[in-house]
Every structure is written in structure tokens, then in C-alpha cells.
């Protein structure tokens, strides 16, 4: 019955040992599903990626956990996008 919109937060943390780096990707996205066609459209509103050498990862980054796509409310979506615009480190530390 029309389109359904959800908001998601995802954070990926991946060690690339052979390249000696830790990659952190944080992403906020809108997911729109059209129930008539079954099509899913993903819009990334904000994303941030960072790389750190494995022998020098800041403590606040070490304690991050990877987060699967997590549905968040429109209010959390707005809060997170504002936080990201002002403070990338806080954005990476946000837990939905």
C-alpha cells in the first residue's frame, strides 16, 4: 500500500591486517520501500569513513562495535545528522 520509509544507522568496523589499517564507516540512511513494486531505494544522508594504523588506534575508536543496520526513529535520525554535522568523532561513537 504505497511507500514505507524507515531510517537506519549502520557502522562497519573492519581490520585489514595485510594493509595494517582499521577502517570505520558510519552511515545514516533513509530506506524507502514501495510495497506495490517491492523496490527498495536506499538514500545515504550522511556517511563518514576513517582509517587508522593498527598500531596506533585511538582508544575511543578501539572500543567501537560494528552495528548492523539498525532502525531509528525520525527524531534519532535528525539528532544523529545534526551531531554528525558538528562532530564526526561523536558521530562515530553514537550508539542507536
PyMOL commands that set and color helices and strands:
alter all, ss='L'
color gray80, all
select helices_A, chain A and resi 17-19+59-62+74-86+88-93
alter helices_A, ss='H'
color red, helices_A
select strands_A, chain A and resi 3-16+21-34+40-53+67-72
alter strands_A, ss='S'
color yellow, strands_A
deselect
rebuild
show_as cartoon
